Amino acid sequence: MALTFDHSYARDLPGTYLAQTPARAPAPRLVAFNGDLARALGLELSEDDQTLANWLSGAVVPAGAEPIALAYAGHQFGGFSPQLGDGRAHLLGELVTPKGRFDLQLKGSGRTAFSRGGDGKAALGPMLREYLISESMAALGIPTTRSLAVVATGEDVLRDTGLLPGAVVARLAASHIRVGTFQFFAARGETDQIKALVAYTIARHYPHLAPDDALGLFDAVTARQVRLIAQWMGVGFVHGVMNTDNMALSGETIDYGPCAFLDAFDPAMVFSSIDRQGRYAYGNQPAILAWNLSRLAQALLPLLGPDEAEAVELANARLEAIAPAFRLAWLSVMRAKLGIEGQEMGDGALADDFCAAITGADWTLSFRTLAAAAEGRAEDLLALLPAHQPMHEWLPRWHARLGPKALALIRAANPAVIPRNHLVEQALTSATHGDMGPFTSLLAAVQDPFGLEEGREAYLHPAPAGTGPYVTFCGT
């Protein structure tokens, strides 16, 4: 059993990281291993080998790995921190596989120079959350980092709720280059570092561009991020911490902390315990997308032209185009969810009016029951709604727009199973107390999101009435 590493980031971008050694886990034990992912990438890894638990916990640094902690800055809830960096993560290197190159990062693997007073550790529950939700996102067809394994470290970590079992998640990513990476050097006026970072990012993720095409890079990143957030919105996903250090230039979803999925549709829905102003509410995510990209444009400004006024004008034109671009991407997602083929002028109003009609009803079930409604059986859809009249007015307009492929489109675009928030918490609580059964069952369900409902009724519905609001935490 072996892993093949390269270290192009460290080799090509000196000054963007610090060499750091993971903390030695005292008694590493493999809790969850993503054998399907390993096989898909062509990795020959044993699920039972203690060596694997050692490697993916930080207890032993595998041959060829050169652990580093990445430097970056970031706007967190709108406030700028000029130095953040990996405070509890170690990048072992770029794993070279038959399917390409992927960063292999350990998260929860101990203190680094960027820990800012934290312990650098992680609890089992939050690491299993990242594994579960990222696997759900992958199954939903949404670009995401993936978890290769979760390893219990054999030591407890202290959190607000007391001592919890510690764990490390081994994460694979196209890269860990963030908007905050560019901000780190922009804040220091290090234009040469930004140029090098642009060239490296283009070579790794957008090789069709010229190495110095900063504007082309911005356009390419914008296109991927617009599509990504539209896909999030389609499945009712709320990231919860859309800080600039959590926006990857690869276009992948990264960092699953206080994230959740909508039950009842409410654009103002917030799940994070620390988002008291609703900055990262479900309906605010498109605006935050544009805000984060404006920070990237600001960092790239010195490379957009020799004349500052012209560079600003160029950047502003790109920023003004984000909102209409997102609207088009969102409408593309909604057409699929509504079973609509082609494009017509009234599609935007049809999508908007459906969302208005299901306000307060379960987001996932409302779309899934459109399959029966397309066949003239709208009873299940109507039963979900607080008020029926808006839907009665909407249904004839929708039926008139449907084509022969409507039913197949609806079923292909609307999942039956998402990681229901109450089920996620039940699974994580059970796992924390030593019972992995609920987690394993839920994982299997979310890995088949578009499958038939029969036999999976336990995973289809929101939390029972009276459960109370769902609140998530960062886990640090």
N, C-alpha and C positions, 0 to 999 in steps of 0.2 A: 504494500500500500504506500503510495507516494503522492505528493502534491508538487506541481511545477509552478514556480513563481517567476515573475518578472517585476521590475521596479522602475518603470519608465517615469512615473510621477516624481519619485525621489531623484531620479537621475537627471531629468530634464528641467526640474523646477526647484533648485536649491533655494532655501529661504522660505519655503511654503510649509514646512513641517519641522518637527523635532523628533529625533530618535528616542523611543521610549520602550521600556520593557513591561509587558503585562504583569499584573500581580499573579503570584503562584497560587492557584486554587488548591486548597489542602486535600480535598477528596472529590475530584471531578467524577460526575456520573451522567451519562447520556440520558436525557429525559425525553427528547423528541429529536428525531433525525429525518430529514427530508430525502428519503431514498429515491423518490420519483424525480426530484430535481437533480440529484447527483447522477442518476442514470441518464437523464435527458442531456446533461452536459458532458457525458462520456467520462465521468469520474469513477474510478474503481476504488470505492471506499467500503469498508466493512461496517455494518451497522452495530456490530457487537464488540468491536475491537476497543479496548480501553485506551489504546493509543489515540484513537479519534477523539475521545472525551478529553484527553490531555491536550491535544492540539487545539481543539476548538473551545477551550476554556482559558487558555493562557498558562496552564500548568507547565507545559512544555512547548517551546517554540519549534515548530516543524522545520526540518532542513530546508534551506533556501528562503525562508521567511526573514524579513528585516523589519520588525515592528516600528511604526512611526505614529505620531499623533499629528493630525492635520491642523494647520492654522487657518482661521477664518474669523470674520467679524459678523455683524448682523444687526438688523432692526428687530427687536423683540417687543411685540405689542406697541410698535411705533417708536420706541426709544432706541437710539443707536448705541451699541457697545463696540468699540473699536477693536477689541480682542476677546474672542470667545474661544474657539478651537475645541478639539476633542478632549473633553474633560473626563470622560469615562469610556473611551474607545481607543482601540489600537488597530491600525491598518497593517495586516501581516504582509500584504503585497498584492500584486495583481495575479490572480489565479489564471493560468493559461490552460484552456480546455479545448477539446475538439470543436466546441461551439463558439469559441471566442474568448475574450479577456474580461475578467470580472474582478473587481475589488473584493477581497475577503477581509472583512472587518469584524473584530470582536467588540461587542458592546456590553459594558458592565464589568470590564476586565481590569479595573483598578485606576488609581490616580495617575494623572499626567501633569505636565507643567501647566496645562490649561484648566485644571480642575477647579480653581477659584474657591478653594475651601471645602469642596465636596469630597465624599469618600470614594468616588470613582466606581462604586459597585452598583449592582442592580438586584432587584428582587425577582423571584421566579415568576410571579403573576404578570408584571409588565413585559417580561421577555417572551412569555408564552402568548401574550396579546399581540405582540409584533409578529410572531410566527403565524398565528391564526388569521389575523386581518390581512397580512400581506399575501397569504395563500388564497384567501377569499378574493382579493383584488386581482390576483393573477388569473384565477378561474373565471372571473368576470370579464377578462380581456382588457384590463386596465394596466398600463405600464407601471411597474412597481419594483422596488428592491425585493429580494426573496430571502427567506431564512433557511439556512442549510441545517442548523441544529440549535437546540437549546440544551445547555449543560448546567446541571446543578453543581455549585462549587463546593458544597460541603461545609459552608459557613453561613452564619446568619448576618443580615444587614439590619441596621436600626432605622426605622421610619416612624412617621407620626403615630401609626397604629401599633407600634411595638416592634419586636424582632420578627423578621420574615426570612424564609430560606433564600439564600443568594443564588444567582444564576447569571450566565452569560449567553447571549444570542450571537451566533455566527451568521453574519449578514453578507449576502452577495449583491453587488450593485454594479451597474455599468460604469459608474465612477462616483466619487463623493465630492465632485466639484460643485460648489453652490454659488448662488448670487453673493453670499457672504464672503466667499473666497476672493472674489473681485473687489468687494468693499474693503477687505483687509488691506490690500495694497493701495487702493485709491485713497483711503484715509491717511496713508503715509506719503502720498505723492510719488509712489514708486512706479512710474509709468513703464519703465523697462520690464518690471515684473508682470505688469498687466499685459504687455505685448507678448511676453513669453507664455502667459497663461492662455491668452487668446489662441496663439498658435497651437499649443498643446491640446486645448479643448476641441479645436477644429479637427486636428489630426485624429483625435480619439472618437469623436462623435459625429462630425460633419465633414468628412474627408472630401466631399465634392467642392468645398469652398477653398479659396486661396488662403494660405497660412496667415496673412495679415488682414483678412476681410472682417474687421470688427463689426461693421454694419450687417454684413451677411450673417455673422454669428448671432447677432441680436435678433434678426428676422427669423432665423431657424429655431432659436430657443423659444421665441414668442409663439411660433406656430405649434410647437410641441406642447407648450404649457397651456395654450388656449384649448387645444384638443383634450388635454389631460383633465383640466378643471371641468370642462363640459361633460366628460365621462363621469367624473365624481358626482356632479349634480344629477346626472341621469339615474344613478343608483341610490341617491339620497345620502351620499357620504359626506361627513363633516370632518375635515382634517383636525381642526382644533388649535393648531399652532402654526399657521402659515407665516412664520417669521421668514426673513430673507435667508437665514442660514438653513431653512428647511425647504428651499426651492432649488432642485437639482438641475443643472444645465443639460443633463441627459434627457430630461423630460419624464423621469420616473417619479412615482410617489415615494417619498422618503420620510422616515421617522413616524412611527405609530404610537404616539403618547396618548394624549386625551382626545382620541378620535372615536367616532361612533357613527351609526347609521340612523337615519330618521325612522321613527315609527309614524306618528301623526305628522302630516305635512304642515310645517310652519317655517316660513323663511327666516324668522328671527330665532330659530332654535339654536341654543348653545349647550354644549356638553362639558366644556372645560371648567374646572373649579376656579381657575384663575382668570378667566375671561369675563370679568364682571361688567364690562362695557359692551359686550357683544361684538367686539371687533371681528372675530372670526366665526360669526354665525353662518349658518348654511347659505342664506341669501346674500351675504357680504363677500363670499369667496371670489366672484368675478371682479369686484372692485379691488380686493386685495391682490389678486393676480396682476392687475394693471399697476397698482402701487409698487409691488415688488419689482416688476419689470422696469418701472421708472428709476428705481435705485440701481438696477443693472445698467441702464442707459447712462445714468450719471457717472458710474464708475468707468464706463467705456468712452466717455465724452472726449478725452484727449486724443483718442485714436480715430475719431470720426471725421477729422479734417483739421487742417492747420489754422483755420479761422474759427475762433470760438463761437462767434455769433452764428455762422453757418452750421457748425456742428450742433448747436442748441436747436436751431430750426429743423435740422434733419431729424434729431432725436424726438422733438415734439410731434413732428408729423407721424412718426412711427407710433408714438404713444397714443395719439388721437385715434389711430386705426384699431387699437386693441379692442375697445368696446364693441364696434360693429363686427369685428372678426369673431369675438366670442359669441355674439348673438347668432352668427351663421353656424358656428360649431355646435352650439346648444340646440339650435333648430334641427340640425342634422341628426343629433342624438334623439330628439323628441319625435321626429318623423318616424324613425325606426321603432320607437317605443309605442307610437300610436298606430303602427302598421301602414303608414302612408308611403306610397311610391312616388318618385319624381318630386317636382317642386311646383307649387302654385302660390299665388300672391296671398291667399288667405290662410296659409299654413301657420304663420306666426300667431295670428289671432286664435286659431283653433287650439294650438298648444297652450297659449296663455289662458284661455278660457277653461280648458280642462284643469289646469293647475288651480285656478280660482275655485272651480267646482268641487275639488277634492280637499280643499283646505280643512284641516282638522281630521281628515281620514288617513288611514294607513297608506303611505306612499307606495310601498312595494305591492301590496295586495290590490290597490286601485288599478295599477297598470296590468298586473297579472290577470285580473278578472276581465280585462278588455277582450281576451280571447273568446270567452263565452258571449260577451256583449256583441262581438262582431258577428256571431251566429244568431243574434236576436234574443239572447238570454242575458238581460242586464240585471237580473234580480240580485246576484251576489254583489255587483258593483254598487247598486243603489243602497243595499243594506249597510254598506260601509259609511255612507255619507250622513253628515249632520242635517243637510237639507237636500231635497230631491229636485226641486224645480230647476236650478241651474243645469243639472245634468240632463233632465228631460228636454231642455231647450238645446243642449249641446249635441246629444246623440244623433238626431237626424242630420245635422251638418256633417258630422263625422262619417256616418254611414254613406253619405253621398260622395265622400272623398276616398273611400276604400276601393282597392283594386283586388284582383284575383289572388295576390300573394299576401294579403293582409294578415291572415291567421298565422302563417309561417313567420312573418316578420315580427309579430307581437310576441310569439313564443320564444323566438331567438333573441329578442332584445330585452326581455323582462324576466329577471330571475324569480324563481319561486322561493329560493333560500338565500338569505343574507345572514351575516353574523348578528342575530338579534341581541340587543344589548343585554337583556336580562339573562339570556342563555350564556353569553360570553362571561358575565360575572359569575354565574353559577359554576361554569367550567373552571374558571381561574381560581375560585375559592376552593373547589374540590381538589384541584391540583396542588394548591398551596398546602393542603392538609394530607397530601399523599395519595389521592385518588385521581388517576389520570383518565378514568373511564369516560366521564362527561366531555372532557376536552377532546379525546380521540373520536368520539361519536360526532361531536359538533364539527370538528375538522373535516371528517369525511363528508358531512352534509354540505358544507360551504364549498368544498372542492367540486361539487356537482350542482352548481346553482340553477341551471336551466332544466334539470331533469324533472320527471313527473312528480306530482305531489303525493301520489298514493304511497302509503307506508312511511311518509316523512312528515306527518301532520304536526308532530311535536316541534318542528323547526319553522313552521310557516307563519306563526302569529306573533303579534307584539305582546309585551308584558301584560299580565292580567290587570284589570281595572283596579285602581287603588294602590298600585305598586309605588307610585311617587316618581318625582323627576329623576332622570338618570344623570349622574355626575361622574366624570372621569378625572384622573389625576396624572401628573407627569411621571411619577414613580421615582423621582430623585429625592 
